[in-house]
């Protein structure tokens, strides 16, 4: 194998290693964001369940008269 071809292959490998590292960082950041979004969704679901349970006691906020009546 000649010297020029070997240098070209080494450059390509170095580039691929750099690209792989960048992709790994991106995937890691996306995973963190997914975990935060899942936690937010879970909190919202719990809040909605709490509101639904509070509304199921026969007094729905939509059926109550406003305070000025």
Secondary structure by P-SEA (a helix, b strand, c coil): ccaaaaaaaaaaaaaaaaaaaaaaaaaaaaaaaaaaaaaaaaaaaaaaaaaaaaaaccccccccccccc
